């Protein structure tokens, strides 16, 4: 999922910047997770993630799936 996760986060961050350029980091993390398939949301929500970079690192560690194909 490595490159696909990075692409997802980059695209989502662009969208969030257009929606609210002053959005807090915590809210960005919530929005990143909310846009994932449910099967990926569950393990992400169960972790303490404070930054978008942490979220990306966790996404990269998940096993390869077809979700971002």
CORJO-V362685 format. One record per residue. N is the residue number from 0. NEAR is the number of other ideal C-beta (glycine too) atoms within 8 Angstrom. Layout:
BEGIN
n:N near:NEAR
n:N near:NEAR
END
This chain:
BEGIN
n:0 near:11
n:1 near:6
n:2 near:5
n:3 near:9
n:4 near:13
n:5 near:10
n:6 near:9
n:7 near:12
n:8 near:13
n:9 near:8
n:10 near:8
n:11 near:11
n:12 near:11
n:13 near:8
n:14 near:8
n:15 near:11
n:16 near:9
n:17 near:6
n:18 near:6
n:19 near:7
n:20 near:5
n:21 near:4
n:22 near:10
n:23 near:6
n:24 near:8
n:25 near:7
n:26 near:9
n:27 near:12
n:28 near:14
n:29 near:8
n:30 near:11
n:31 near:13
n:32 near:12
n:33 near:7
n:34 near:7
n:35 near:12
n:36 near:6
n:37 near:6
n:38 near:7
n:39 near:12
n:40 near:11
n:41 near:8
n:42 near:9
n:43 near:13
n:44 near:7
n:45 near:5
n:46 near:7
n:47 near:3
n:48 near:10
n:49 near:7
n:50 near:8
n:51 near:11
n:52 near:6
n:53 near:10
n:54 near:14
n:55 near:11
n:56 near:8
n:57 near:12
n:58 near:14
n:59 near:10
n:60 near:5
n:61 near:10
n:62 near:4
n:63 near:3
n:64 near:9
n:65 near:4
n:66 near:9
n:67 near:9
n:68 near:4
END
